[in-house]
Each structure stands twice: as C-alpha cells, then as structure tokens.
C-alpha cells in the first residue's frame, strides 16, 4: 500500500499547486465565488475525515476500510463533477463549458489506476471499482 500512499501525496501537492495557480489567475469578479467553493470543499473534506476518524474508534483496520470508502466516494464525485454543466451543454448544444483537457486527463488517470489495481495488487476492488466508475463517467463526458 505504500506506493498508493506516496502517489496520493504527490497528487495532493500537485492539486494544491493547481488551486494556487487557479486562484491567482481567476478573474476578480469570479474570485469570491471561487473562494467560497474552495472553502466549502475544504470544510466538507475536513468534516468527512473527522467523521471517518470518529467512526473508526481507534481500530486501524476499520480506519483503513472507512478511509478507503471515503476516498472512493470523493473519487467518484470528483470525476462526476464536470457533469454538473451537462444540462447547459445539452440546452445550448455547446460543449465549451466542459473542461475537455481536465476530463481527458481524468480518464487517463482513472485508466492507470484501474490498470494498477488489477495488475499490481491482488485485484484490489477498493482501487478498481471507484476508478472504473470514474473512467465510465470521464468517457461519457468526452463522448
């Protein structure tokens, strides 16, 4: 499990860099909304981690299981997030609101995790299932 941990540490550092650059260059008229959204995600994630820690009741195996479930839920939500503009895309018949680059990289990321989960671990379903769902969501958004 150590490679999964370090991969996620690198991902977290890259994500924080992305958020920093995004907040630096977002137009000033949109900055309050972007800050509110970033704050809401931070609060929700912190609350989720606190609940998971509380529910584990000091049992490392239970903590690992609950953390994996929480991570799977966040993963599925993250890959499905661009679907929030789907109604606008269908109504206007314009795909410009969809971040195709982000969706494409998400598809590559989920495909690599599915490959890792099936080939390098003994079919670790906690890695394969959420990423397979993310791959389906990403493919649906690209199509």
PyMOL commands that set and color helices and strands:
alter all, ss='L'
color gray80, all
select helices_A, chain A and resi 2-25+28-56+60-92+100-119+125-142
alter helices_A, ss='H'
color red, helices_A
deselect
rebuild
show_as cartoon
